[in-house]
Amino acid sequence: MHKNRKNKHFNTEILKRKVIKLPAEDSKNEKSRSYDHKKPSQEKTVIKIAKYATVNEFSNMIGVSPPQIIRYCMSLGVMATINQRLDPDLLELVAYEFGYIVDFIGKDIYDSTKKDSLCSRDPIVTIMGHVDHGKTSLLDYIRKTNFIAKESGGITQHIGAYNVEFKKGKSITFIDTPGHEAFTAMRSRGSKITDIVIIVIDADDNIMPQTKEAISHAKAASIPMIFALNKIDKATAQPDKIRKQLANINLLVEEWGGKYQSQEISAKTGVGIEQLLEKVWFEAEFLELIANPNQPASGTVIEASIDKHKGYITNILIQEGTLKIGDSVSSGAFFGKVKAIYDDLNNLISKAGPSKPVSLLGLNGVPSAGDKFKVFIDEKGAKKIALKRKQLQREQSIRTKKHITLDEIGRRIALTNFKEINIIIKGDVDGSVEALTDAIKNISTEAISINIIHKGVGHISESDVILAKASNAIIIGFNVSTILNARTIYEYRKIDIRLYSVIYDAINDMKNNVMNSPLKTEQVIGKAEIRNIYNIKKLYTIAGCMVINGKINRHLKIRLLREGNIIHNGELASLKRFKDDVKEVAKGYECGLNIKDYNDIKVGDIIEGYE
């Protein structure tokens, strides 16, 4: 079954041979090329650059126009756009073609795996597929938890990792990635840290674009794939139709004489899931996965966020070594000493070994999803490396910043309908901020330029509002709210603040409103604080509230905030003043209200009414 299987690497060697075959001295070959760029010299210039740089950033660094880079990528079989992030392997090839050698920032810091004391480790499995094909439902069944209920709209908005013991002594680490097209970079990062990919496909549907994209990520990273044909409990399910569609894109499953394993499952009833896990374990045994637990820990950042009480939380996947409380850690441009380690079930633990996903407290900032982390002997060493990386990132940011020319000013003036829109993006985790940034950048056209002037993790602060006022920018918040000072400024200065809990709602709003008409401003009409809770015959819950700002109207949309975080969006089922139904209640008055189809409320929660 695995006789013909080889662990190739993205066809990099083939592509490198293609580049080397074109010597700089051969003028005939040079003339025959269909694109025009700098002639590669024998002596290559070394440039420092971060991994996953965009075509535009890379173009500005080496002084070659984006269309030239895109044309060369197309000659290698890669369809790229100006704002697309390039894989490290592809960056190396493109740089070589244009006369440069790439030195990735931080590369020398993390490549220090010791080969002694190696032992087997758990497989790391990434679950990928199209939106709503059952990725999180599958993981939910395996974990025996109701995680999907926590995600807005029942769709994964973040990347997460979980360790599951399915048999005595046999554990698997699962990574769940979002399926929406906006999260391409996050799925790409997920494929970089995984051993096996499970592609979930709805047997009652077809192979969708995001499914093909997930397959491309896995193939580019030369990772074994297992196809899970989900929802076979439906009477209309046609798993053989999916197998045929896979065969049409040169992916033949074992049942049809190919090399890819597949399993019919139902994430709802659990049918076939045990057999799927057995196939994952069989694949892992074939790969002979090993790691060294007896060295300082290193691995990859999955997500990072800010907690009101705990501070900076970094979700990491340990790939080598053992992480312990008290270790000095560096990740990206940040450093610190590990103060606490939590497992994927939020239990406090003292240490964690290879293939374990954990959350740590102690870094002095929020690293980017996909950044490497490493334990150092002392905090001084971790600080030195972090500051070095921060300086290199700042230098790269300056070098890649494109300044407008006089010719460009003239061209834009000639376009009488030209618009320039400034955007500030704030989100709950770094991965979502990056995904939203990439997606919104791609909305730019010849007539409308979208500039991301600031992005960050955390709630919308007073400084964000002041920056938006100074630069005439729109603020987009994803799974965050505004702090009180910022809200006060917003009410007086009418800054355009838009809050979302589902990422493609934000993207669709930008496409529909920005491209066709001015963006509509969301206006908060009033706020009420829950002071008491009354359970009515265990059927529904009434919140006894005090209106602390503006007024609460019966017909407004509402969102429920807990410790500043948005936990529910919906509408009111009822609004009462004493025993009477009322249309609205003004500031300083008490009221009773019931949220439609939602009862998980607590004293101290804030209800915002907006339109």
C-alpha positions in Angstrom: 0.0 0.0 0.0 2.9 2.4 0.8 5.4 0.8 -1.6 5.5 3.7 -4.0 5.2 6.5 -1.4 8.2 8.9 -1.1 8.5 11.9 1.1 9.3 14.5 -1.6 9.5 18.2 -0.9 7.3 20.5 -3.0 9.2 19.7 -6.2 11.8 22.2 -4.9 14.7 20.3 -6.4 13.1 20.2 -9.8 12.4 23.9 -9.6 15.9 24.7 -8.5 17.3 22.7 -11.4 15.0 24.8 -13.6 16.6 28.0 -12.3 20.2 26.7 -12.5 19.7 25.6 -16.1 19.4 29.3 -17.1 23.0 30.7 -16.7 23.5 34.4 -16.7 26.0 34.4 -19.5 23.7 32.7 -22.0 22.3 35.7 -23.9 20.3 33.4 -26.3 18.4 31.9 -23.4 18.0 35.3 -21.9 16.3 36.7 -25.0 14.0 33.7 -25.3 12.4 34.3 -21.9 8.9 35.7 -22.0 9.5 38.1 -19.1 12.0 40.9 -18.5 13.9 41.3 -15.3 17.4 41.9 -13.8 20.0 39.6 -15.2 21.2 37.3 -12.5 24.8 37.7 -11.6 27.3 35.1 -10.6 27.7 36.9 -7.2 24.4 36.8 -5.3 23.4 39.5 -2.8 22.1 38.3 0.5 18.8 39.9 1.8 17.2 39.4 5.2 13.5 38.8 5.1 10.8 37.3 7.3 9.1 34.1 6.2 5.8 34.4 4.4 6.5 37.8 2.9 4.0 39.0 0.3 4.8 39.5 -3.3 4.5 43.3 -2.8 6.9 43.4 0.2 9.4 41.2 -1.6 9.1 43.3 -4.7 9.9 46.5 -2.8 12.9 44.9 -1.1 14.7 43.7 -4.3 13.6 46.5 -6.6 11.7 44.3 -9.1 8.1 45.1 -10.1 5.4 42.8 -8.8 4.2 41.7 -12.3 7.8 40.4 -13.0 7.7 38.3 -9.8 4.2 37.1 -10.6 5.2 36.1 -14.1 8.1 34.1 -12.8 5.9 32.4 -10.2 3.5 31.4 -13.0 6.4 29.9 -14.9 7.0 27.7 -11.9 3.3 26.7 -11.8 2.3 28.9 -8.9 -0.5 31.4 -9.4 0.3 34.4 -7.2 -1.3 37.8 -6.5 0.4 41.0 -5.4 -0.8 40.6 -1.7 -0.2 36.8 -1.5 2.3 35.5 1.0 5.0 33.3 -0.5 6.2 30.1 1.1 9.9 30.2 2.2 10.9 27.6 -0.5 9.3 29.7 -3.2 10.9 32.9 -1.8 14.3 31.3 -2.1 13.7 30.3 -5.7 12.4 33.6 -6.8 15.2 35.5 -5.0 17.8 33.3 -6.7 16.3 34.0 -10.1 16.6 37.7 -9.6 20.2 37.6 -8.2 19.6 37.3 -4.5 20.1 34.8 -1.7 17.5 34.8 1.1 18.4 34.8 4.8 15.3 34.3 6.8 15.1 36.3 9.9 15.6 34.1 13.0 16.4 31.0 10.9 19.7 30.4 12.7 18.0 30.7 16.1 15.8 27.7 15.9 17.7 25.1 13.9 19.4 23.3 16.8 17.7 20.0 17.3 19.9 17.4 19.0 20.0 14.0 17.5 20.7 12.0 20.7 18.0 10.7 23.0 15.4 10.5 20.2 12.1 8.7 21.0 8.7 8.3 19.3 6.2 11.1 19.6 2.5 11.5 19.0 1.4 12.4 15.4 0.2 15.9 14.7 -2.9 15.9 12.5 -4.4 18.9 10.8 -8.1 18.8 9.9 -8.9 20.8 6.8 -11.8 21.2 4.4 -14.6 23.5 3.2 -16.8 25.6 5.5 -19.5 23.6 7.2 -18.4 20.2 5.9 -17.9 19.0 9.5 -14.3 19.6 10.5 -15.1 21.0 14.0 -18.0 18.5 14.4 -15.6 15.7 13.8 -13.1 17.0 16.4 -16.0 17.7 18.7 -17.1 14.1 18.6 -13.5 12.9 19.2 -13.0 15.2 22.1 -16.5 14.5 23.5 -17.0 18.3 24.0 -19.3 20.9 22.5 -16.6 23.2 21.2 -18.5 24.1 18.0 -21.1 25.9 20.1 -18.4 28.4 21.2 -17.6 29.5 17.6 -19.7 32.2 16.0 -22.2 30.9 13.5 -21.0 27.3 14.2 -17.9 28.0 12.0 -14.3 27.9 13.1 -12.9 31.4 13.3 -9.6 30.5 15.0 -6.9 27.9 14.7 -6.7 25.5 17.7 -4.9 22.4 18.8 -6.0 19.5 21.0 -4.5 16.3 22.3 -6.7 13.3 22.4 -6.0 9.8 23.8 -8.1 7.4 21.7 -6.5 4.1 23.1 -4.4 3.3 26.1 -0.9 4.7 25.3 -1.9 6.1 22.0 -2.5 9.9 21.6 -3.0 12.1 18.7 -2.7 15.9 18.5 -5.3 17.5 16.3 -5.1 21.0 14.7 -8.4 22.5 13.6 -8.2 25.2 10.9 -10.9 27.5 9.6 -12.3 26.6 6.2 -13.1 30.1 4.9 -10.9 31.5 2.1 -9.8 34.4 4.3 -7.8 32.0 6.4 -5.5 30.8 3.6 -2.4 32.0 5.5 -3.5 30.2 8.7 -4.2 26.9 6.8 -0.8 27.3 5.2 0.9 27.7 8.6 -1.1 24.7 9.9 0.3 22.5 7.1 3.9 23.5 8.1 3.7 22.0 11.6 1.7 18.8 10.8 2.5 15.2 10.0 -0.8 14.0 8.6 -3.7 15.9 7.1 -7.4 14.8 7.3 -9.4 16.3 4.5 -13.0 16.4 5.5 -15.5 16.3 2.6 -19.3 16.3 2.8 -20.5 13.2 1.1 -23.7 15.0 0.3 -21.9 17.9 -1.4 -19.0 18.3 -3.8 -15.3 19.0 -3.6 -15.4 22.8 -3.0 -12.7 25.4 -3.8 -11.5 25.6 -0.1 -11.2 21.8 -0.2 -9.0 22.0 -3.3 -6.9 24.7 -1.6 -6.4 22.6 1.5 -5.3 19.7 -0.7 -2.8 22.0 -2.4 -1.3 23.1 0.9 -0.9 19.4 2.0 0.6 18.5 -1.4 3.0 21.5 -1.4 4.3 20.4 2.0 4.5 16.7 1.0 2.2 15.6 3.8 0.2 12.3 3.7 -3.5 12.9 3.3 -6.5 10.9 4.6 -9.9 11.7 3.2 -12.8 11.6 5.6 -16.1 11.4 3.7 -18.5 12.9 6.3 -22.3 13.0 6.8 -22.9 9.4 5.4 -25.8 9.2 7.9 -27.8 11.3 5.3 -29.9 9.4 2.9 -28.7 11.6 0.0 -24.9 11.0 0.8 -22.9 9.7 -2.2 -19.4 8.8 -1.1 -18.6 7.2 -4.5 -19.3 10.5 -6.2 -16.7 12.2 -4.0 -14.2 9.4 -4.8 -14.8 10.0 -8.5 -14.3 13.7 -8.1 -11.0 13.0 -6.3 -9.9 10.7 -9.1 -10.6 13.5 -11.6 -8.0 15.7 -9.8 -5.5 12.8 -9.8 -6.1 11.7 -6.2 -7.0 8.0 -6.3 -8.1 6.4 -3.0 -7.1 2.9 -1.9 -10.5 1.5 -2.5 -10.0 2.4 -6.2 -6.4 1.1 -6.4 -4.7 4.4 -5.3 -2.4 5.3 -2.5 -4.6 7.7 -0.4 -6.6 6.3 2.5 -10.2 7.2 2.9 -12.9 6.5 5.5 -16.7 7.1 5.4 -17.7 8.7 8.7 -20.5 10.5 10.4 -19.4 13.2 12.9 -23.0 13.3 14.2 -23.4 9.6 15.0 -19.8 8.6 15.3 -19.9 5.9 12.6 -16.5 5.2 11.1 -14.5 7.6 13.4 -12.7 4.8 15.3 -11.6 3.3 12.0 -10.4 6.8 10.9 -8.3 7.1 14.0 -6.8 3.7 13.4 -5.8 4.7 9.9 -4.2 7.9 11.3 -2.2 5.8 13.7 -1.2 3.4 10.9 0.0 6.3 8.8 2.0 7.7 11.8 3.7 4.3 12.4 4.8 4.3 8.8 6.3 7.8 9.2 8.3 6.7 12.3 7.8 10.1 14.0 10.6 10.9 16.6 11.6 13.8 18.8 14.1 14.5 21.6 12.3 15.3 24.9 15.6 15.8 26.8 16.5 19.3 25.4 15.2 22.8 25.7 11.8 23.1 24.1 11.2 24.6 20.7 8.1 24.7 18.4 5.6 26.9 16.7 3.1 29.5 17.9 -0.5 28.5 16.9 -2.4 31.6 18.3 -1.8 34.5 20.6 -4.2 36.7 22.5 -4.6 39.1 25.4 -6.7 38.2 28.5 -8.0 40.8 30.8 -6.9 39.0 33.9 -4.0 36.8 32.8 -2.3 39.1 30.3 -0.6 37.8 27.1 -1.6 34.2 26.3 0.4 32.3 23.7 -0.9 29.0 22.3 2.0 26.9 21.1 2.7 23.4 19.7 5.9 21.9 21.2 7.9 20.0 18.5 11.1 19.3 20.3 12.2 19.1 23.9 10.2 19.7 27.1 8.8 23.0 28.3 8.8 23.7 32.0 7.6 26.5 34.3 10.5 29.0 34.8 12.0 28.5 31.3 13.2 31.6 29.5 11.4 31.8 26.1 11.8 33.9 23.0 9.2 34.0 20.2 9.2 36.5 17.4 10.1 39.9 18.7 9.0 39.0 22.3 10.6 37.2 25.3 9.9 36.3 28.9 9.9 33.7 31.6 7.2 31.0 31.6 4.9 31.7 34.6 2.2 29.1 33.9 1.5 26.3 31.5 -2.1 25.1 30.6 -3.0 22.1 28.6 -5.7 22.1 25.9 -8.4 21.5 28.6 -7.2 24.6 30.5 -5.7 22.5 33.3 -2.6 23.9 35.0 0.5 21.7 34.4 4.2 21.9 35.3 5.7 20.7 32.0 4.9 19.4 28.5 6.8 17.4 26.0 6.9 17.0 22.1 3.6 17.1 20.1 1.7 18.6 23.0 -0.4 21.8 22.5 -0.2 24.1 25.5 -0.9 27.7 26.5 1.8 29.7 28.3 1.9 32.9 30.2 5.0 35.1 30.5 5.8 36.6 27.2 5.9 40.4 27.1 3.8 40.7 23.9 1.7 38.9 21.3 3.8 37.0 18.7 2.4 36.2 15.3 0.8 32.9 14.5 3.4 30.8 12.8 6.4 32.3 14.7 8.9 29.9 16.1 9.5 29.8 19.9 12.6 28.5 21.7 13.8 28.0 25.3 17.1 29.7 26.2 19.5 29.1 29.1 18.7 32.5 30.7 16.3 35.4 30.1 19.2 37.6 29.0 19.8 35.3 25.9 16.1 35.2 25.1 15.9 39.0 25.4 18.9 39.5 23.1 17.5 37.3 20.4 14.0 39.0 20.6 15.4 42.5 20.4 17.6 41.4 17.4 14.5 40.1 15.6 12.5 43.2 16.5 15.2 45.4 14.9 15.3 43.2 11.8 11.5 43.3 11.4 11.6 47.1 11.8 14.3 47.4 9.1 12.3 45.2 6.8 9.1 47.2 7.4 11.0 50.4 6.5 12.5 48.8 3.4 9.2 47.4 2.1 7.2 50.6 2.7 6.3 52.0 -0.7 6.5 55.7 -1.1 4.3 57.4 -3.6 6.0 59.1 -6.6 5.1 62.2 -8.6 4.1 60.1 -11.6 1.8 58.1 -9.3 0.2 61.3 -7.9 -0.5 62.5 -11.4 -2.0 59.1 -12.4 -4.3 59.2 -9.4 -5.4 62.7 -10.0 -6.3 61.6 -13.6 -8.7 59.1 -12.0 -11.4 61.4 -10.8 -13.2 58.7 -8.9 -10.1 57.5 -7.0 -10.7 56.8 -3.3 -8.2 56.0 -0.6 -9.6 54.2 2.5 -7.7 53.9 5.8 -8.5 50.9 8.0 -7.5 50.0 11.6 -8.0 46.3 12.5 -8.2 44.9 16.0 -9.0 41.3 16.9 -9.0 38.8 19.8 -6.1 36.7 18.4 -3.2 37.4 16.0 -4.2 34.7 13.4 -7.6 36.3 12.9 -6.1 39.8 12.6 -3.6 38.5 9.9 -6.4 36.7 8.0 -8.6 39.7 8.0 -5.7 42.0 7.0 -4.9 39.8 4.0 -8.5 39.5 2.9 -9.2 43.2 3.1 -6.0 44.1 1.3 -7.2 42.0 -1.6 -10.3 44.1 -2.0 -8.2 47.0 -3.3 -8.7 48.0 -7.0 -7.3 50.5 -9.4 -9.9 53.1 -8.3 -10.0 52.2 -4.6 -6.9 51.8 -2.5 -7.3 50.2 1.0 -4.5 51.0 3.5 -4.2 49.1 6.7 -2.6 51.8 8.8 -2.6 49.8 12.1 -3.5 46.3 13.3 -3.2 44.7 16.6 -4.6 42.2 19.2 -6.8 43.5 22.0 -9.9 45.7 22.5 -10.4 49.0 20.7 -8.6 51.5 22.9 -8.7 55.3 23.2 -5.4 55.5 21.2 -7.0 53.5 18.3 -9.9 56.0 18.2 -7.6 59.0 18.3 -5.5 57.5 15.4 -8.7 56.9 13.4 -9.8 60.5 14.0 -6.4 61.8 12.9 -6.2 59.6 9.8 -9.9 59.6 8.9 -9.9 55.8 9.3 -12.5 53.1 9.8 -12.0 50.8 12.8 -12.9 47.1 12.3 -13.1 45.0 15.4 -13.2 41.2 15.3 -14.5 39.5 18.5 -13.5 42.5 20.5 -15.4 45.5 22.0 -14.4 49.1 22.8 -13.2 50.2 26.2 -15.2 52.9 28.0 -12.9 55.8 27.2 -12.8 54.9 23.5 -16.6 54.5 23.5 -17.0 58.0 25.0 -14.8 59.5 22.3 -16.7 57.6 19.6 -20.0 59.0 20.8 -18.7 62.6 20.6 -16.6 62.3 17.5 -18.7 59.7 15.6 -15.7 57.6 14.6 -16.8 54.7 12.2 -16.4 51.6 14.4 -17.7 48.2 13.1 -17.6 45.1 15.2 -17.9 41.5 13.9 -17.9 38.0 15.3 -17.8 36.2 11.9 -14.9 37.1 9.6 -16.6 36.8 6.2 -19.3 39.2 7.4 -16.6 41.8 7.8 -15.2 41.0 4.3 -18.6 41.0 2.6 -19.4 44.4 4.2 -16.2 45.8 2.9 -16.9 44.4 -0.6 -20.5 45.5 -0.7 -20.3 48.9 1.0 -16.8 50.1 0.2 -17.0 49.2 -3.5 -20.5 50.4 -4.1 -21.4 53.1 -1.5 -20.0 54.7 1.6 -19.6 52.4 4.6 -22.5 52.6 7.0 -21.6 53.5 10.5 -22.8 51.2 13.2 -24.2 53.3 16.0 -24.5 52.2 19.7 -27.8 53.6 21.0 -27.5 52.5 24.6 -26.0 50.3 27.3 -27.5 48.4 30.2 -25.8 46.6 33.0 -27.3 43.4 34.4 -27.9 43.8 38.1 -30.1 40.8 38.8 -31.3 37.5 37.2 -34.7 35.9 37.4 -35.5 32.4 36.2 -39.1 32.1 35.0 -40.3 28.5 35.4 -36.9 27.2 34.0 -38.2 28.2 30.6 -36.4 31.5 30.1 -34.3 34.1 32.0 -35.1 37.7 32.7 -32.3 40.2 33.3 -32.9 43.0 35.7 -31.0 45.9 34.3 -30.0 49.5 34.8 -29.6 51.6 31.7 -26.2 53.2 32.1 -25.9 55.0 28.8 -28.3 56.2 26.0 -31.5 54.2 25.8 -32.5 50.6 25.2 -35.0 50.2 22.5 -37.2 47.0 22.1 -36.4 46.7 18.3 -32.6 47.3 18.5 -30.1 44.6 17.7 -28.1 43.7 20.9 -24.8 42.1 21.8 -23.9 40.7 25.2 -20.5 41.7 26.6 -18.7 39.8 29.5 -15.5 41.3 30.8 -15.3 43.3 27.6 -15.6 40.2 25.3 -18.6 39.7 22.9 -20.2 36.4 23.8 -23.5 36.7 21.9 -25.2 38.8 19.2 -29.0 38.7 18.9 -32.2 40.6 19.6 -34.6 41.2 22.5 -37.6 39.0 23.0 -39.2 41.4 25.5 -38.6 44.7 27.3 -40.5 45.7 30.5 -40.7 48.5 32.9 -42.1 47.0 36.1 -45.0 44.8 34.7 -45.6 46.9 31.5 -44.2 46.2 28.1 -42.4 49.3 26.8 -40.8 50.3 23.6 -37.7 51.9 25.2 -36.1 52.7 28.5 -33.8 55.8 29.0 -30.6 56.2 30.9 -30.9 56.0 34.7 -34.0 53.8 34.7 -34.4 50.2 35.6 -35.9 47.6 33.3 -36.4 43.9 32.8 -35.5 42.2 29.5 -35.2 38.8 27.9 -32.8 38.0 25.1 -34.4 35.9 22.3 -33.3 32.2 22.4 -30.4 32.9 24.8 -30.3 32.5 28.6 -26.6 32.3 29.5 -26.4 35.7 31.3 -24.6 36.7 34.5 -24.7 39.6 36.9 -22.3 42.3 35.7 -22.7 41.5 32.0 -23.3 44.5 29.7 -26.0 44.6 27.0 -25.3 47.0 24.1 -28.2 48.1 21.8 -27.1 49.2 18.4 -28.4 49.8 14.9 
